[in-house]
Amino acid sequence: RYFTAPSHIRRRFMSAPLSKELRQKYNVKTMPIRKDDEVQVVRGHHKGQQVGKVIQVYRKKYIIYIERIQREKANGATVYVGIHPSKTVIVKLKVDKDRKKILDRRAHGRSIAVDKGKYTEETTAVDAP
């Protein structure tokens, strides 16, 4: 289904992990990548270069174009290098009201999952015969 997936599902596929600081701040591990996010490449030839802004998210090819990551073609023209979002880390999110809602919803789900299944001393004392 990967190569025949429609655009709205490709959005989910094209998620990238958040940096440690953002993960701490929002309590969310990954987010679908978006045009004005700032990312850092952590795998491949362009790894470890400075942080760059996402210029374009090309869902059809499953790649993103990042600000300063370019190469020169044989005819001298410069083109952006396509990078898969999973090979990057989001360093700065572009947060608008819709994205804020997504972050809040996902953080709430994670906070519930942390408490789920844990027994406190009071509940175990009541259950014991």
Secondary structure as UniProt FT lines:
FT   TURN            2..4
FT   HELIX           7..13
FT   STRAND          15..18
FT   HELIX           20..26
FT   STRAND          30..32
FT   TURN            35..36
FT   STRAND          38..41
FT   TURN            45..48
FT   STRAND          52..58
FT   HELIX           59..61
FT   STRAND          63..72
FT   TURN            74..75
FT   STRAND          78..83
FT   HELIX           85..87
FT   STRAND          88..92
FT   HELIX           97..115
FT   TURN            116..117
FT   HELIX           121..127
//
